[in-house]
């Protein structure tokens, strides 16, 4: 099993193999401190099981838990109030232990976020998709690895013979000026969209990972119509995503939106937001998460 091969036992949680022992000890001390504080104060502090992997401190769920005063564990043997399927990987494998729990599990059915799977469900929900046949298509298209988080997209000219492991997609022109493109990062929390981030990149570096600048937008209607929001939430139902983020592009030519990526272990908020925007985003995330997954 992937989890057992790559993780080692800590006292209160399991951590990745190769983690320096001082870091592992520090994480266990933090976990012990939370347990002790909760016991002494008889507080209503809650614990969320994130299994099988332990979320990084840069993960959105870690920031949400910190804001709410919750603890995180990835050991099912500990007492917990809420569970979440948290496995880093495009296709997940470690769902069986979670299906044996007597509690509902966030993202239990989010097993696949590969780009071809995302595109298949976009076609199912929206009635159109990004996929093209590189052998018969004429003109500029985009080639990307089917695996998430590689950020290896590139423009190509078709027709061309396809390579295994890649998806071939329509070129979506998301330009907002002569120099910038924009994608909409849509936050999903149990069929709610509390806010979106607008991520801007240089027009010649549209596939790079980190945007040049970002904005927090709490009035979602400013960038997505009500009908588009309904379709996005139906798409999330279709792929089993209860909590996560989507990358959405709006094409300048046909004005349609395209879901090009799904993430069920989101990190953030975006690094280049202002400190005030980051704080506001985390507060809104925590408030919505607490309301939607009340325990």
ZADO-1210 file (C-alpha; in nm, 4 decimals, padded with zeros to 6 digits):
<atoms>
<atom x="00.0000" y="00.0000" z="00.0000" code="UNK" pos="1"/>
<atom x="00.1297" y="00.3443" z="-00.0953" code="UNK" pos="2"/>
<atom x="00.0581" y="00.4897" z="00.2475" code="UNK" pos="3"/>
<atom x="00.2502" y="00.2197" z="00.4337" code="UNK" pos="4"/>
<atom x="00.5447" y="00.2364" z="00.1945" code="UNK" pos="5"/>
<atom x="00.6009" y="00.6087" z="00.2176" code="UNK" pos="6"/>
<atom x="00.4955" y="00.7010" z="00.5719" code="UNK" pos="7"/>
<atom x="00.6478" y="00.6239" z="00.9104" code="UNK" pos="8"/>
<atom x="00.4938" y="00.6292" z="01.2529" code="UNK" pos="9"/>
<atom x="00.5163" y="00.9296" z="01.4800" code="UNK" pos="10"/>
<atom x="00.3690" y="00.9345" z="01.8305" code="UNK" pos="11"/>
<atom x="00.0521" y="01.1256" z="01.7398" code="UNK" pos="12"/>
<atom x="00.0575" y="01.1205" z="01.3592" code="UNK" pos="13"/>
<atom x="00.2237" y="00.9485" z="01.0642" code="UNK" pos="14"/>
<atom x="00.4831" y="01.1446" z="00.8703" code="UNK" pos="15"/>
<atom x="00.6557" y="01.0944" z="00.5378" code="UNK" pos="16"/>
<atom x="00.9684" y="00.8811" z="00.5353" code="UNK" pos="17"/>
<atom x="01.2820" y="01.0900" z="00.5229" code="UNK" pos="18"/>
<atom x="01.1374" y="01.3713" z="00.7350" code="UNK" pos="19"/>
<atom x="01.4162" y="01.4958" z="00.9680" code="UNK" pos="20"/>
<atom x="01.3553" y="01.3735" z="01.3214" code="UNK" pos="21"/>
<atom x="01.3601" y="01.7278" z="01.4706" code="UNK" pos="22"/>
<atom x="01.0744" y="01.8238" z="01.2366" code="UNK" pos="23"/>
<atom x="00.8828" y="01.5071" z="01.3230" code="UNK" pos="24"/>
<atom x="00.9388" y="01.5703" z="01.6946" code="UNK" pos="25"/>
<atom x="00.8237" y="01.9309" z="01.6608" code="UNK" pos="26"/>
<atom x="00.5024" y="01.8234" z="01.4827" code="UNK" pos="27"/>
<atom x="00.4326" y="01.5671" z="01.7534" code="UNK" pos="28"/>
<atom x="00.4940" y="01.8262" z="02.0257" code="UNK" pos="29"/>
<atom x="00.2479" y="02.0616" z="01.8567" code="UNK" pos="30"/>
<atom x="-00.0088" y="01.7809" z="01.8435" code="UNK" pos="31"/>
<atom x="00.0521" y="01.6956" z="02.2107" code="UNK" pos="32"/>
<atom x="00.0191" y="02.0610" z="02.3059" code="UNK" pos="33"/>
<atom x="-00.3177" y="02.0790" z="02.1341" code="UNK" pos="34"/>
<atom x="-00.4420" y="01.7694" z="02.3140" code="UNK" pos="35"/>
<atom x="-00.3147" y="01.8964" z="02.6495" code="UNK" pos="36"/>
<atom x="-00.4637" y="02.2428" z="02.6002" code="UNK" pos="37"/>
<atom x="-00.7994" y="02.0964" z="02.5056" code="UNK" pos="38"/>
<atom x="-00.7982" y="01.8674" z="02.8096" code="UNK" pos="39"/>
<atom x="-00.6940" y="02.1319" z="03.0624" code="UNK" pos="40"/>
<atom x="-00.9341" y="02.3935" z="02.9346" code="UNK" pos="41"/>
<atom x="-01.2130" y="02.1398" z="02.8715" code="UNK" pos="42"/>
<atom x="-01.2595" y="02.3325" z="02.5493" code="UNK" pos="43"/>
<atom x="-01.4729" y="02.2424" z="02.2536" code="UNK" pos="44"/>
<atom x="-01.1650" y="02.2057" z="02.0325" code="UNK" pos="45"/>
<atom x="-01.2252" y="01.9532" z="01.7573" code="UNK" pos="46"/>
<atom x="-00.9986" y="01.7149" z="01.5694" code="UNK" pos="47"/>
<atom x="-01.0120" y="01.6441" z="01.1980" code="UNK" pos="48"/>
<atom x="-00.8700" y="01.3223" z="01.0573" code="UNK" pos="49"/>
<atom x="-00.6884" y="01.3856" z="00.7280" code="UNK" pos="50"/>
<atom x="-00.5981" y="01.0430" z="00.5935" code="UNK" pos="51"/>
<atom x="-00.3671" y="00.8966" z="00.4778" code="UNK" pos="52"/>
<atom x="-00.1249" y="01.1872" z="00.4368" code="UNK" pos="53"/>
<atom x="-00.0547" y="01.4584" z="00.6900" code="UNK" pos="54"/>
<atom x="-00.1330" y="01.8004" z="00.5377" code="UNK" pos="55"/>
<atom x="00.1590" y="02.0368" z="00.4946" code="UNK" pos="56"/>
<atom x="00.1516" y="02.3592" z="00.6920" code="UNK" pos="57"/>
<atom x="00.1012" y="02.5472" z="00.3640" code="UNK" pos="58"/>
<atom x="-00.2172" y="02.3560" z="00.2870" code="UNK" pos="59"/>
<atom x="-00.5454" y="02.5405" z="00.3036" code="UNK" pos="60"/>
<atom x="-00.6914" y="02.2841" z="00.5451" code="UNK" pos="61"/>
<atom x="-00.4025" y="02.3442" z="00.7866" code="UNK" pos="62"/>
<atom x="-00.4758" y="02.7175" z="00.7820" code="UNK" pos="63"/>
<atom x="-00.8479" y="02.6545" z="00.8269" code="UNK" pos="64"/>
<atom x="-00.7846" y="02.4245" z="01.1236" code="UNK" pos="65"/>
<atom x="-00.5491" y="02.6747" z="01.2852" code="UNK" pos="66"/>
<atom x="-00.8049" y="02.9541" z="01.2485" code="UNK" pos="67"/>
<atom x="-01.0816" y="02.7385" z="01.3986" code="UNK" pos="68"/>
<atom x="-00.8568" y="02.6092" z="01.6773" code="UNK" pos="69"/>
<atom x="-00.8901" y="02.2516" z="01.5533" code="UNK" pos="70"/>
<atom x="-00.6281" y="01.9779" z="01.5634" code="UNK" pos="71"/>
<atom x="-00.5290" y="01.7635" z="01.2659" code="UNK" pos="72"/>
<atom x="-00.4307" y="01.3978" z="01.2798" code="UNK" pos="73"/>
<atom x="-00.3810" y="01.1285" z="01.0192" code="UNK" pos="74"/>
<atom x="-00.4020" y="00.8371" z="01.2637" code="UNK" pos="75"/>
<atom x="-00.7498" y="00.6785" z="01.2627" code="UNK" pos="76"/>
<atom x="-00.6776" y="00.5303" z="01.6062" code="UNK" pos="77"/>
<atom x="-00.7017" y="00.8779" z="01.7616" code="UNK" pos="78"/>
<atom x="-01.0389" y="01.0253" z="01.8486" code="UNK" pos="79"/>
<atom x="-01.1635" y="01.2671" z="01.5849" code="UNK" pos="80"/>
<atom x="-01.4788" y="01.4599" z="01.5004" code="UNK" pos="81"/>
<atom x="-01.4543" y="01.4898" z="01.1233" code="UNK" pos="82"/>
<atom x="-01.2708" y="01.2986" z="00.8514" code="UNK" pos="83"/>
<atom x="-01.1289" y="01.4011" z="00.5160" code="UNK" pos="84"/>
<atom x="-00.9696" y="01.1964" z="00.2395" code="UNK" pos="85"/>
<atom x="-00.6299" y="01.3644" z="00.2018" code="UNK" pos="86"/>
<atom x="-00.3999" y="01.1774" z="-00.0317" code="UNK" pos="87"/>
<atom x="-00.1461" y="01.3566" z="-00.2477" code="UNK" pos="88"/>
<atom x="-00.1777" y="01.1992" z="-00.5892" code="UNK" pos="89"/>
<atom x="-00.3677" y="01.2277" z="-00.9146" code="UNK" pos="90"/>
<atom x="-00.5375" y="00.8889" z="-00.8726" code="UNK" pos="91"/>
<atom x="-00.6004" y="00.7926" z="-00.5117" code="UNK" pos="92"/>
<atom x="-00.5634" y="00.4445" z="-00.3670" code="UNK" pos="93"/>
<atom x="-00.6075" y="00.4595" z="00.0102" code="UNK" pos="94"/>
<atom x="-00.9843" y="00.5009" z="00.0449" code="UNK" pos="95"/>
<atom x="-01.0663" y="00.1585" z="00.1965" code="UNK" pos="96"/>
<atom x="-00.9883" y="00.2461" z="00.5631" code="UNK" pos="97"/>
<atom x="-01.2046" y="00.5584" z="00.5323" code="UNK" pos="98"/>
<atom x="-01.4983" y="00.3618" z="00.3905" code="UNK" pos="99"/>
<atom x="-01.4936" y="00.1484" z="00.7047" code="UNK" pos="100"/>
<atom x="-01.5464" y="00.4492" z="00.9344" code="UNK" pos="101"/>
<atom x="-01.8862" y="00.5170" z="01.0899" code="UNK" pos="102"/>
<atom x="-01.8551" y="00.8879" z="01.0055" code="UNK" pos="103"/>
<atom x="-01.9102" y="01.0731" z="00.6804" code="UNK" pos="104"/>
<atom x="-01.5850" y="01.1552" z="00.5021" code="UNK" pos="105"/>
<atom x="-01.5181" y="01.4728" z="00.3033" code="UNK" pos="106"/>
<atom x="-01.3966" y="01.3944" z="-00.0515" code="UNK" pos="107"/>
<atom x="-01.4443" y="01.0215" z="00.0011" code="UNK" pos="108"/>
<atom x="-01.5474" y="00.9840" z="-00.3636" code="UNK" pos="109"/>
<atom x="-01.2823" y="01.2165" z="-00.5040" code="UNK" pos="110"/>
<atom x="-01.0610" y="00.9412" z="-00.6427" code="UNK" pos="111"/>
<atom x="-00.9362" y="01.0856" z="-00.9699" code="UNK" pos="112"/>
<atom x="-00.8347" y="01.4363" z="-01.0772" code="UNK" pos="113"/>
<atom x="-00.6436" y="01.3447" z="-01.3933" code="UNK" pos="114"/>
<atom x="-00.6988" y="01.5924" z="-01.6735" code="UNK" pos="115"/>
<atom x="-00.8726" y="01.3415" z="-01.9013" code="UNK" pos="116"/>
<atom x="-01.1127" y="01.2547" z="-01.6168" code="UNK" pos="117"/>
<atom x="-01.1810" y="01.6229" z="-01.5498" code="UNK" pos="118"/>
<atom x="-01.2465" y="01.6785" z="-01.9202" code="UNK" pos="119"/>
<atom x="-01.4788" y="01.3773" z="-01.9420" code="UNK" pos="120"/>
<atom x="-01.6946" y="01.5109" z="-01.6587" code="UNK" pos="121"/>
<atom x="-01.6887" y="01.8618" z="-01.7952" code="UNK" pos="122"/>
<atom x="-01.8391" y="01.7261" z="-02.1175" code="UNK" pos="123"/>
<atom x="-02.0985" y="01.5390" z="-01.9125" code="UNK" pos="124"/>
<atom x="-02.2052" y="01.8471" z="-01.7138" code="UNK" pos="125"/>
<atom x="-02.1382" y="02.1441" z="-01.9435" code="UNK" pos="126"/>
<atom x="-02.2068" y="01.9721" z="-02.2739" code="UNK" pos="127"/>
<atom x="-01.8684" y="02.0725" z="-02.4166" code="UNK" pos="128"/>
<atom x="-01.5045" y="02.0146" z="-02.3256" code="UNK" pos="129"/>
<atom x="-01.1456" y="02.1051" z="-02.4048" code="UNK" pos="130"/>
<atom x="-01.0422" y="01.7812" z="-02.5785" code="UNK" pos="131"/>
<atom x="-00.9314" y="01.7759" z="-02.9416" code="UNK" pos="132"/>
<atom x="-00.8026" y="01.4996" z="-03.1672" code="UNK" pos="133"/>
<atom x="-00.4434" y="01.6030" z="-03.2480" code="UNK" pos="134"/>
<atom x="-00.4406" y="01.3858" z="-03.5589" code="UNK" pos="135"/>
<atom x="-00.7329" y="01.5581" z="-03.7307" code="UNK" pos="136"/>
<atom x="-00.7355" y="01.9030" z="-03.5655" code="UNK" pos="137"/>
<atom x="-00.5897" y="02.1895" z="-03.7696" code="UNK" pos="138"/>
<atom x="-00.4188" y="02.4792" z="-03.5884" code="UNK" pos="139"/>
<atom x="-00.2860" y="02.5715" z="-03.2440" code="UNK" pos="140"/>
<atom x="-00.3681" y="02.3424" z="-02.9520" code="UNK" pos="141"/>
<atom x="-00.2274" y="02.2678" z="-02.6060" code="UNK" pos="142"/>
<atom x="-00.0468" y="01.9560" z="-02.4894" code="UNK" pos="143"/>
<atom x="-00.0318" y="01.8761" z="-02.1150" code="UNK" pos="144"/>
<atom x="00.0642" y="01.5803" z="-01.9031" code="UNK" pos="145"/>
<atom x="-00.2424" y="01.3946" z="-01.7787" code="UNK" pos="146"/>
<atom x="-00.0884" y="01.3904" z="-01.4295" code="UNK" pos="147"/>
<atom x="-00.1573" y="01.6870" z="-01.2051" code="UNK" pos="148"/>
<atom x="00.0854" y="01.9512" z="-01.0810" code="UNK" pos="149"/>
<atom x="00.3537" y="01.9069" z="-01.3503" code="UNK" pos="150"/>
<atom x="00.2832" y="02.2452" z="-01.5143" code="UNK" pos="151"/>
<atom x="00.4283" y="02.1253" z="-01.8427" code="UNK" pos="152"/>
<atom x="00.1650" y="02.2651" z="-02.0785" code="UNK" pos="153"/>
<atom x="00.2821" y="02.3939" z="-02.4136" code="UNK" pos="154"/>
<atom x="00.1302" y="02.5229" z="-02.7341" code="UNK" pos="155"/>
<atom x="00.1627" y="02.2913" z="-03.0324" code="UNK" pos="156"/>
<atom x="00.0588" y="02.3012" z="-03.3964" code="UNK" pos="157"/>
<atom x="-00.1724" y="02.0256" z="-03.5171" code="UNK" pos="158"/>
<atom x="-00.2089" y="01.7864" z="-03.6816" code="UNK" pos="159"/>
<atom x="00.0460" y="01.5876" z="-03.4826" code="UNK" pos="160"/>
<atom x="00.0844" y="01.2295" z="-03.3627" code="UNK" pos="161"/>
<atom x="-00.0228" y="01.1993" z="-02.9973" code="UNK" pos="162"/>
<atom x="00.2143" y="01.0841" z="-02.7246" code="UNK" pos="163"/>
<atom x="00.1045" y="00.8501" z="-02.4476" code="UNK" pos="164"/>
<atom x="00.0481" y="01.0158" z="-02.1107" code="UNK" pos="165"/>
<atom x="-00.0574" y="01.3512" z="-02.2539" code="UNK" pos="166"/>
<atom x="-00.3925" y="01.5177" z="-02.3133" code="UNK" pos="167"/>
<atom x="-00.4498" y="01.7398" z="-02.6168" code="UNK" pos="168"/>
<atom x="-00.6792" y="02.0340" z="-02.5626" code="UNK" pos="169"/>
<atom x="-00.8272" y="02.3332" z="-02.7363" code="UNK" pos="170"/>
<atom x="-00.6195" y="02.6477" z="-02.7005" code="UNK" pos="171"/>
<atom x="-00.8198" y="02.8693" z="-02.4645" code="UNK" pos="172"/>
<atom x="-00.7322" y="03.2353" z="-02.4988" code="UNK" pos="173"/>
<atom x="-00.7860" y="03.3761" z="-02.1504" code="UNK" pos="174"/>
<atom x="-00.6153" y="03.7080" z="-02.2255" code="UNK" pos="175"/>
<atom x="-00.7343" y="04.0158" z="-02.0372" code="UNK" pos="176"/>
<atom x="-00.4866" y="04.2503" z="-02.2071" code="UNK" pos="177"/>
<atom x="-00.2067" y="04.2374" z="-02.4613" code="UNK" pos="178"/>
<atom x="00.0342" y="04.1271" z="-02.1900" code="UNK" pos="179"/>
<atom x="-00.1657" y="03.9212" z="-01.9391" code="UNK" pos="180"/>
<atom x="-00.3816" y="03.6106" z="-01.9169" code="UNK" pos="181"/>
<atom x="-00.6084" y="03.5333" z="-01.6229" code="UNK" pos="182"/>
<atom x="-00.7441" y="03.2173" z="-01.4678" code="UNK" pos="183"/>
<atom x="-01.0171" y="03.1962" z="-01.2070" code="UNK" pos="184"/>
<atom x="-00.9316" y="02.9782" z="-00.9084" code="UNK" pos="185"/>
<atom x="-01.2688" y="02.8667" z="-00.7739" code="UNK" pos="186"/>
<atom x="-01.2908" y="02.7590" z="-00.4088" code="UNK" pos="187"/>
<atom x="-01.5352" y="02.4740" z="-00.3363" code="UNK" pos="188"/>
<atom x="-01.6684" y="02.3978" z="00.0117" code="UNK" pos="189"/>
<atom x="-01.9612" y="02.1565" z="00.0170" code="UNK" pos="190"/>
<atom x="-02.1529" y="02.3026" z="-00.2747" code="UNK" pos="191"/>
<atom x="-02.0641" y="02.6593" z="-00.1810" code="UNK" pos="192"/>
<atom x="-01.8283" y="02.8998" z="-00.3572" code="UNK" pos="193"/>
<atom x="-01.7222" y="03.1411" z="-00.0805" code="UNK" pos="194"/>
<atom x="-01.4826" y="03.3338" z="-00.3047" code="UNK" pos="195"/>
<atom x="-01.2534" y="03.3086" z="-00.6038" code="UNK" pos="196"/>
<atom x="-00.8961" y="03.4133" z="-00.6741" code="UNK" pos="197"/>
<atom x="-00.7973" y="03.5817" z="-00.9974" code="UNK" pos="198"/>
<atom x="-00.4501" y="03.4695" z="-01.1016" code="UNK" pos="199"/>
<atom x="-00.2648" y="03.6724" z="-01.3645" code="UNK" pos="200"/>
<atom x="00.0355" y="03.5596" z="-01.5676" code="UNK" pos="201"/>
<atom x="00.2460" y="03.7028" z="-01.8435" code="UNK" pos="202"/>
<atom x="00.0966" y="03.6162" z="-02.1793" code="UNK" pos="203"/>
<atom x="00.4168" y="03.4365" z="-02.2796" code="UNK" pos="204"/>
<atom x="00.4329" y="03.2304" z="-01.9566" code="UNK" pos="205"/>
<atom x="00.0711" y="03.1234" z="-01.9267" code="UNK" pos="206"/>
<atom x="00.1546" y="02.7680" z="-01.8140" code="UNK" pos="207"/>
<atom x="00.3901" y="02.8495" z="-01.5273" code="UNK" pos="208"/>
<atom x="00.2918" y="02.7479" z="-01.1755" code="UNK" pos="209"/>
<atom x="00.3134" y="03.0686" z="-00.9713" code="UNK" pos="210"/>
<atom x="00.1107" y="03.3659" z="-01.1018" code="UNK" pos="211"/>
<atom x="00.2654" y="03.7107" z="-01.1304" code="UNK" pos="212"/>
<atom x="-00.0152" y="03.8621" z="-00.9257" code="UNK" pos="213"/>
<atom x="-00.3419" y="03.7568" z="-00.7675" code="UNK" pos="214"/>
<atom x="-00.6631" y="03.9118" z="-00.6404" code="UNK" pos="215"/>
<atom x="-00.9202" y="03.7944" z="-00.3876" code="UNK" pos="216"/>
<atom x="-01.2781" y="03.8351" z="-00.5109" code="UNK" pos="217"/>
<atom x="-01.5628" y="03.7731" z="-00.2661" code="UNK" pos="218"/>
<atom x="-01.8401" y="03.8794" z="-00.5051" code="UNK" pos="219"/>
<atom x="-01.8367" y="03.5662" z="-00.7183" code="UNK" pos="220"/>
<atom x="-02.1146" y="03.6987" z="-00.9439" code="UNK" pos="221"/>
<atom x="-01.8696" y="03.9545" z="-01.0821" code="UNK" pos="222"/>
<atom x="-01.6841" y="03.6812" z="-01.2696" code="UNK" pos="223"/>
<atom x="-01.9178" y="03.3823" z="-01.2897" code="UNK" pos="224"/>
<atom x="-02.2857" y="03.3932" z="-01.3774" code="UNK" pos="225"/>
<atom x="-02.5390" y="03.2117" z="-01.1593" code="UNK" pos="226"/>
<atom x="-02.5800" y="02.9500" z="-01.4316" code="UNK" pos="227"/>
<atom x="-02.2037" y="02.8988" z="-01.4510" code="UNK" pos="228"/>
<atom x="-02.1831" y="02.8614" z="-01.0745" code="UNK" pos="229"/>
<atom x="-02.4552" y="02.5954" z="-01.0808" code="UNK" pos="230"/>
<atom x="-02.2704" y="02.4079" z="-01.3562" code="UNK" pos="231"/>
<atom x="-01.9443" y="02.4262" z="-01.1611" code="UNK" pos="232"/>
<atom x="-02.1091" y="02.2841" z="-00.8489" code="UNK" pos="233"/>
<atom x="-02.2757" y="02.0093" z="-01.0539" code="UNK" pos="234"/>
<atom x="-01.9342" y="01.9302" z="-01.1998" code="UNK" pos="235"/>
<atom x="-01.7945" y="01.8957" z="-00.8469" code="UNK" pos="236"/>
<atom x="-02.0748" y="01.6552" z="-00.7564" code="UNK" pos="237"/>
<atom x="-01.9942" y="01.4547" z="-01.0662" code="UNK" pos="238"/>
<atom x="-01.6262" y="01.4091" z="-00.9726" code="UNK" pos="239"/>
<atom x="-01.6933" y="01.3628" z="-00.5987" code="UNK" pos="240"/>
<atom x="-01.5278" y="01.6884" z="-00.4915" code="UNK" pos="241"/>
<atom x="-01.6712" y="01.8191" z="-00.1615" code="UNK" pos="242"/>
<atom x="-01.3748" y="02.0411" z="-00.0804" code="UNK" pos="243"/>
<atom x="-01.1048" y="02.1754" z="-00.3086" code="UNK" pos="244"/>
<atom x="-01.0298" y="02.4213" z="-00.5829" code="UNK" pos="245"/>
<atom x="-01.0781" y="02.4376" z="-00.9588" code="UNK" pos="246"/>
<atom x="-00.8839" y="02.6239" z="-01.2254" code="UNK" pos="247"/>
<atom x="-01.1301" y="02.7818" z="-01.4658" code="UNK" pos="248"/>
<atom x="-01.0508" y="02.9722" z="-01.7860" code="UNK" pos="249"/>
<atom x="-01.2814" y="03.1989" z="-01.9824" code="UNK" pos="250"/>
<atom x="-01.2183" y="03.1943" z="-02.3562" code="UNK" pos="251"/>
<atom x="-01.2064" y="03.5363" z="-02.5190" code="UNK" pos="252"/>
<atom x="-01.3524" y="03.4002" z="-02.8425" code="UNK" pos="253"/>
<atom x="-01.6583" y="03.1981" z="-02.7376" code="UNK" pos="254"/>
<atom x="-01.6866" y="03.3526" z="-02.3847" code="UNK" pos="255"/>
<atom x="-01.7444" y="03.0067" z="-02.2350" code="UNK" pos="256"/>
<atom x="-01.5751" y="02.8875" z="-01.9163" code="UNK" pos="257"/>
<atom x="-01.3589" y="02.5747" z="-01.9150" code="UNK" pos="258"/>
<atom x="-01.2579" y="02.3725" z="-01.6082" code="UNK" pos="259"/>
<atom x="-00.8979" y="02.2776" z="-01.6812" code="UNK" pos="260"/>
<atom x="-00.7814" y="02.1486" z="-01.3434" code="UNK" pos="261"/>
<atom x="-00.9199" y="02.0160" z="-01.0139" code="UNK" pos="262"/>
<atom x="-00.7330" y="02.0027" z="-00.6841" code="UNK" pos="263"/>
<atom x="-00.8513" y="01.8050" z="-00.3809" code="UNK" pos="264"/>
<atom x="-00.5507" y="01.8944" z="-00.1617" code="UNK" pos="265"/>
<atom x="-00.5308" y="02.2716" z="-00.2200" code="UNK" pos="266"/>
<atom x="-00.2492" y="02.4918" z="-00.0937" code="UNK" pos="267"/>
<atom x="-00.2975" y="02.8584" z="-00.0270" code="UNK" pos="268"/>
<atom x="-00.4214" y="03.1261" z="-00.0393" code="UNK" pos="269"/>
<atom x="-00.2012" y="03.2437" z="-00.3297" code="UNK" pos="270"/>
<atom x="00.1396" y="03.3644" z="-00.2146" code="UNK" pos="271"/>
<atom x="00.1264" y="03.7020" z="-00.3820" code="UNK" pos="272"/>
<atom x="-00.1957" y="03.8235" z="-00.2235" code="UNK" pos="273"/>
<atom x="-00.1506" y="04.1055" z="00.0245" code="UNK" pos="274"/>
<atom x="-00.1361" y="04.0103" z="00.3932" code="UNK" pos="275"/>
<atom x="-00.4800" y="04.1651" z="00.4410" code="UNK" pos="276"/>
<atom x="-00.6276" y="03.9645" z="00.1526" code="UNK" pos="277"/>
<atom x="-00.4698" y="03.6415" z="00.2804" code="UNK" pos="278"/>
<atom x="-00.6162" y="03.6964" z="00.6267" code="UNK" pos="279"/>
<atom x="-00.9584" y="03.7789" z="00.4832" code="UNK" pos="280"/>
<atom x="-00.9501" y="03.4710" z="00.2579" code="UNK" pos="281"/>
<atom x="-00.8565" y="03.2341" z="00.5419" code="UNK" pos="282"/>
<atom x="-01.1229" y="03.3824" z="00.7705" code="UNK" pos="283"/>
<atom x="-01.3873" y="03.3304" z="00.5024" code="UNK" pos="284"/>
<atom x="-01.2633" y="02.9786" z="00.4297" code="UNK" pos="285"/>
<atom x="-01.2749" y="02.8869" z="00.7983" code="UNK" pos="286"/>
<atom x="-01.6197" y="03.0379" z="00.8503" code="UNK" pos="287"/>
<atom x="-01.7642" y="02.8575" z="00.5479" code="UNK" pos="288"/>
<atom x="-01.5949" y="02.5272" z="00.6335" code="UNK" pos="289"/>
<atom x="-01.7300" y="02.5406" z="00.9897" code="UNK" pos="290"/>
<atom x="-02.0808" y="02.6199" z="00.8648" code="UNK" pos="291"/>
<atom x="-02.0863" y="02.3600" z="00.5889" code="UNK" pos="292"/>
<atom x="-01.9252" y="02.0718" z="00.7787" code="UNK" pos="293"/>
<atom x="-02.0773" y="02.1466" z="01.1194" code="UNK" pos="294"/>
<atom x="-01.9721" y="01.8951" z="01.3865" code="UNK" pos="295"/>
</atoms>
